[in-house]
Amino acid sequence: MPKVTRLAVERRGRVAVELDGAPWRTLPVDVVARAGLAEGRILDRPALRLLRHELRRAEALEVAGRALRRQDLSARGITERLGRASVAPAAIEESLAVLSRAGLVDDARFARTRAGNLAERGYGDAAIRYDLRRQGVDSELIQQALESLEGEGERARRLVERRGPGAKTARYLASKGFGEGAQEAAAGGDFACDP
């Protein structure tokens, strides 16, 4: 069985591993530490299994980290990203648990932030609810996010002030997911004709 004969720290948090005096692999420092690699360690089956597990975990966290650098994602969004990257289901579960414990994946925060962004971009409650449901957010968290927003009627009223009242604006509000009540309240019930 091969034996670790040398560990050399390289740039960017990597460690060059030599087995039986010959270069073998370069691994992330955290993987080397969690797998318990040390000079003189024999790499038997259990040690290799642990090393493989830690490599999968590190790769999954790296993929998730890259995704989260670009935008906040729901737990389902992270799961889908890791699945598309061919990460093993067990590594997905473990990575999601680690990210959730660290507060990097939080569906309640995601729902509030996403709902707020969509509301600022002129979307109504129905469109926001649909988007959050599509992102895999729980119904209760969706409701809490919607309750944290300014009322749909007030958001619709501002859009009517900016666009002017009329049937065209009513169609626009409907296309943005505003309910009939918000449309009528925002325009004072007057959508009979275009201006």
C-alpha positions in Angstrom: 0.0 0.0 0.0 1.2 3.5 -0.9 2.6 5.7 1.8 2.6 9.5 2.0 6.2 10.6 1.9 5.9 14.3 1.5 3.4 17.1 1.7 4.4 20.5 0.3 2.2 23.6 0.6 2.0 25.4 -2.8 0.2 28.6 -3.9 -3.5 29.2 -3.6 -4.2 26.9 -0.7 -3.0 23.7 -2.5 -0.8 20.9 -1.2 1.4 18.7 -3.4 1.3 15.1 -2.2 4.0 12.6 -2.8 3.4 8.8 -2.5 6.4 6.6 -2.1 8.7 9.4 -3.2 6.9 10.2 -6.4 4.5 13.1 -7.1 0.9 12.0 -6.9 -1.7 14.8 -6.7 -2.2 18.4 -5.7 -5.1 18.8 -3.3 -6.8 21.6 -1.5 -5.4 22.3 2.0 -8.8 21.7 3.7 -9.2 18.3 2.0 -5.7 17.2 3.2 -6.5 18.4 6.7 -10.0 16.8 6.9 -8.8 13.5 5.3 -6.0 13.4 7.9 -3.2 13.1 5.3 0.3 13.4 6.9 3.7 12.2 6.1 4.1 8.6 6.9 0.3 7.8 6.6 -0.5 4.7 4.7 -3.3 5.1 2.1 -5.3 2.0 2.6 -9.0 1.7 1.5 -10.6 3.5 4.4 -8.1 6.4 4.0 -8.8 6.6 0.2 -12.5 6.5 0.8 -12.3 9.4 3.3 -10.1 11.3 0.9 -12.6 10.7 -2.0 -15.5 11.8 0.3 -13.6 15.0 1.2 -12.8 15.8 -2.4 -16.4 15.5 -3.4 -17.5 17.7 -0.5 -14.9 20.3 -1.4 -15.9 20.3 -5.1 -19.6 20.6 -4.2 -18.8 23.6 -1.9 -16.7 25.2 -4.6 -19.5 24.9 -7.2 -22.0 26.3 -4.7 -19.6 29.1 -3.7 -19.2 30.2 -7.3 -23.0 30.2 -7.8 -23.6 32.2 -4.6 -20.9 34.8 -5.6 -23.1 35.7 -8.6 -26.5 35.8 -6.8 -28.4 34.7 -3.7 -30.1 31.3 -4.3 -32.7 29.3 -2.6 -31.9 25.8 -1.2 -33.6 24.4 -4.3 -31.5 26.6 -6.6 -28.3 25.4 -5.0 -29.5 21.8 -5.3 -30.2 22.2 -9.0 -26.9 23.9 -9.6 -25.0 21.1 -7.9 -27.0 18.5 -9.7 -26.2 20.1 -13.1 -22.5 20.0 -12.0 -22.9 16.2 -11.6 -22.3 16.4 -7.8 -23.3 13.2 -6.0 -26.6 13.4 -4.1 -24.9 12.7 -0.7 -22.4 15.6 -1.4 -25.3 17.9 -2.3 -27.1 17.2 1.0 -24.0 17.6 3.0 -23.0 20.9 1.2 -26.5 22.3 1.6 -26.4 21.5 5.3 -23.0 23.2 5.7 -24.1 26.3 3.7 -27.4 26.5 5.7 -25.5 26.3 9.0 -23.2 29.1 7.9 -26.2 31.2 6.9 -25.2 31.3 3.2 -28.3 29.6 2.1 -31.4 30.9 3.9 -34.8 30.5 2.1 -36.5 33.1 4.3 -33.8 35.8 3.5 -33.8 34.8 -0.1 -37.6 35.1 -0.3 -37.6 38.6 1.3 -34.8 39.8 -0.9 -36.2 38.4 -4.1 -39.7 39.7 -3.4 -38.3 43.1 -2.6 -36.3 43.2 -5.8 -39.3 42.1 -7.9 -41.6 44.6 -6.3 -39.1 47.4 -7.0 -39.0 46.3 -10.6 -42.8 46.8 -10.8 -44.2 43.3 -10.2 -47.4 42.5 -8.4 -48.0 39.9 -5.7 -49.2 37.1 -8.1 -46.0 37.4 -10.2 -43.8 37.5 -7.1 -45.6 34.5 -5.6 -45.2 32.6 -8.9 -41.5 33.4 -9.1 -40.8 32.4 -5.5 -42.8 29.1 -5.9 -40.7 28.4 -9.1 -37.5 28.9 -7.0 -38.7 26.3 -4.6 -39.6 28.6 -1.7 -42.1 27.2 0.9 -45.6 28.7 0.8 -45.3 30.1 4.4 -42.1 31.9 3.5 -43.6 33.3 0.4 -46.5 34.7 2.4 -44.1 36.3 4.9 -42.1 37.8 2.1 -45.2 39.3 0.5 -46.4 40.7 3.9 -43.1 42.4 4.3 -43.6 44.4 1.1 -45.4 47.7 0.6 -49.1 47.0 -0.3 -49.8 45.9 -3.9 -52.4 48.7 -4.3 -49.8 51.4 -3.4 -47.2 49.9 -5.8 -49.9 49.8 -8.6 -50.9 53.4 -7.8 -47.3 54.6 -8.4 -47.2 52.7 -11.7 -50.5 54.3 -12.8 -49.1 57.8 -11.8 -46.1 57.2 -14.0 -47.8 55.6 -17.0 -51.2 57.4 -16.8 -54.6 55.7 -16.4 -56.3 53.7 -19.1 -56.9 50.3 -20.5 -53.2 50.1 -21.7 -52.0 50.6 -18.1 -54.6 48.1 -16.9 -53.2 45.5 -19.3 -49.7 46.4 -18.2 -50.6 45.9 -14.5 -52.2 42.6 -15.3 -49.1 41.4 -17.2 -47.0 42.3 -14.2 -49.0 40.1 -11.9 -51.2 42.7 -10.1 -54.6 41.6 -9.0 -57.8 43.1 -10.3 -58.4 44.9 -7.0 -55.0 46.6 -7.1 -55.6 47.6 -10.7 -59.0 49.2 -10.0 -57.9 50.8 -6.8 -54.8 52.3 -8.4 -56.8 53.8 -11.3 -59.9 54.7 -9.4 -61.8 52.2 -11.4 -61.4 54.1 -14.6 -59.9 51.9 -17.3 -62.6 52.5 -19.9 -60.4 54.0 -22.5 -56.8 54.8 -23.3 -55.7 58.4 -22.8 
